[in-house]
Amino acid sequence: MHTDRTSTTRFAVPVDAALRAAGWQPGRWDIKQAEIWADALRDHTSPAGHRHTVFPAAVEAWAEFGGLHITPTGPGRQVAPATLHLDPLHGLHMARTLGDLGRALGTDVCSLGAETDSQALLAIDTDGRVYTLDHTGDWYLGHDIDQALATLIAGTEPVRLTAG
């Protein structure tokens, strides 16, 4: 029996396996939980008055992948694969940091979750591009959530964001 993997699998095999082990499946869509997170972020104001911006690309990513604890297996291609918790509340107290990144990029940026081993914050912009922010700087993970998950789970070196 011949099966065409390219037309039936959205993700590469190791990425698909890690996502499914975390509870993801094609068609997963928990918009109710996504709206709870959206309200929590919208309702939060930092002590200095910073607020979160919530937009459709973030809500859609939360609806499909929110709540997942992803633990990749394997060594990673170039760097260690990231253990992830896709819960935007990891960024609840990071409104200023996310706002600063958004201004630098000329867009709005919202929390997506965290790399649980390093506590790096995952963020998504209005066009669906995904970033990670850690103590070493800001990194570009991909043009959409699929590419970002593949980068993180497969252990591919992300691209460092530089000023200018």
C-alpha positions as CSV (number, residue, x, y, z in Angstrom):
1,M,0.0,0.0,0.0
2,H,1.4,3.4,-1.0
3,T,0.5,6.5,1.0
4,D,1.4,10.0,0.1
5,R,2.7,11.5,3.4
6,T,2.9,15.0,1.9
7,S,-0.8,15.4,1.4
8,T,-1.9,13.8,4.6
9,T,0.5,15.1,7.2
10,R,0.7,18.7,8.2
11,F,3.8,18.3,10.2
12,A,7.0,16.3,9.8
13,V,6.8,13.0,11.6
14,P,8.7,13.8,14.8
15,V,6.8,17.1,15.2
16,D,3.5,15.4,14.5
17,A,4.4,12.7,17.1
18,A,5.3,15.2,19.8
19,L,2.1,17.2,19.2
20,R,-0.1,14.1,19.2
21,A,1.6,12.8,22.4
22,A,0.7,16.2,24.0
23,G,-3.0,15.7,23.0
24,W,-3.2,17.7,19.7
25,Q,-5.0,16.2,16.8
26,P,-6.1,17.7,13.5
27,G,-9.3,19.7,14.0
28,R,-8.6,20.5,17.6
29,W,-10.4,23.8,18.4
30,D,-11.1,25.0,21.9
31,I,-12.4,28.5,21.2
32,K,-14.1,28.7,24.7
33,Q,-10.7,28.3,26.4
34,A,-9.1,30.7,23.9
35,E,-11.7,33.4,24.8
36,I,-11.1,32.9,28.6
37,W,-7.4,33.6,28.0
38,A,-8.2,36.6,25.8
39,D,-10.4,38.1,28.5
40,A,-7.7,37.4,31.2
41,L,-5.1,39.2,29.1
42,R,-7.4,42.1,28.1
43,D,-8.4,42.6,31.7
44,H,-4.8,42.8,33.0
45,T,-3.0,46.1,33.5
46,S,0.5,46.2,34.8
47,P,1.3,48.4,37.8
48,A,2.9,50.9,35.3
49,G,-0.3,50.8,33.1
50,H,0.9,48.5,30.4
51,R,-1.9,46.5,28.7
52,H,-2.0,43.4,26.4
53,T,-3.2,43.5,22.8
54,V,-5.2,40.5,21.7
55,F,-5.9,39.8,18.1
56,P,-7.3,37.0,15.9
57,A,-3.9,35.3,15.1
58,A,-3.3,34.8,18.8
59,V,-6.8,33.6,19.6
60,E,-6.7,31.1,16.7
61,A,-3.3,29.7,17.9
62,W,-4.6,29.3,21.4
63,A,-7.8,27.6,20.1
64,E,-5.8,25.0,18.3
65,F,-2.7,24.5,20.5
66,G,-3.5,26.2,23.8
67,G,-3.0,24.1,27.0
68,L,-0.6,21.6,25.3
69,H,2.5,20.5,27.2
70,I,4.9,19.4,24.4
71,T,7.9,17.3,25.3
72,P,10.0,16.5,22.2
73,T,11.9,13.3,21.9
74,G,15.2,13.1,20.2
75,P,18.4,15.1,20.2
76,G,17.4,18.1,18.1
77,R,19.0,19.1,14.8
78,Q,21.2,22.1,15.8
79,V,20.0,22.9,19.3
80,A,18.2,21.0,22.1
81,P,14.5,20.8,21.3
82,A,12.3,22.9,23.5
83,T,9.8,21.6,26.0
84,L,6.8,23.9,25.6
85,H,3.7,24.9,27.5
86,L,1.3,26.7,25.2
87,D,-0.6,28.9,27.7
88,P,-0.6,32.6,27.1
89,L,-0.9,33.4,30.8
90,H,2.9,32.7,31.0
91,G,3.1,36.2,29.6
92,L,0.5,37.8,31.8
93,H,3.1,40.0,33.6
94,M,5.0,40.7,30.4
95,A,2.8,43.3,28.8
96,R,5.5,46.0,28.6
97,T,8.1,43.5,27.2
98,L,5.6,42.4,24.5
99,G,4.6,45.9,23.7
100,D,8.3,46.9,23.3
101,L,8.9,44.0,20.9
102,G,5.8,44.9,19.0
103,R,6.9,48.5,18.6
104,A,10.3,47.4,17.5
105,L,8.7,45.1,14.9
106,G,6.0,47.6,13.8
107,T,3.2,45.3,14.8
108,D,1.3,44.0,17.9
109,V,2.6,41.0,19.8
110,C,0.8,38.7,22.2
111,S,1.8,35.9,24.5
112,L,1.6,32.3,23.2
113,G,3.3,30.3,26.0
114,A,6.7,29.4,27.3
115,E,9.7,27.2,26.8
116,T,9.4,25.6,30.2
117,D,13.0,24.6,30.7
118,S,14.4,28.1,30.0
119,Q,11.3,30.1,30.9
120,A,11.7,31.8,27.4
121,L,8.4,33.5,26.5
122,L,6.7,32.6,23.2
123,A,4.9,35.3,21.4
124,I,2.9,35.8,18.2
125,D,2.3,38.9,16.1
126,T,-0.8,40.0,14.2
127,D,0.4,38.3,11.0
128,G,0.9,35.0,12.9
129,R,4.7,35.1,13.0
130,V,6.1,33.6,16.1
131,Y,9.0,34.7,18.4
132,T,10.7,33.6,21.6
133,L,12.1,36.1,24.1
134,D,14.7,34.9,26.6
135,H,17.6,36.3,28.7
136,T,19.9,36.2,25.6
137,G,17.6,38.2,23.3
138,D,14.7,37.9,20.9
139,W,14.4,35.2,18.3
140,Y,12.3,34.6,15.2
141,L,10.8,31.1,15.1
142,G,8.8,31.2,11.9
143,H,6.3,32.8,9.6
144,D,3.4,30.9,11.3
145,I,2.7,28.6,14.3
146,D,3.4,25.5,12.2
147,Q,6.9,26.6,11.3
148,A,7.5,27.8,14.8
149,L,6.5,24.5,16.4
150,A,8.6,22.6,13.9
151,T,11.6,24.9,14.7
152,L,11.2,24.4,18.5
153,I,10.3,20.6,18.5
154,A,12.9,19.6,15.9
155,G,15.7,21.7,17.6
156,T,16.4,23.9,14.6
157,E,18.5,27.1,15.4
158,P,16.1,30.1,15.4
159,V,17.1,33.4,13.9
160,R,18.2,36.2,16.3
161,L,16.3,39.5,15.9
162,T,18.7,42.4,15.7
163,A,18.0,46.2,16.0
164,G,17.7,47.9,12.6
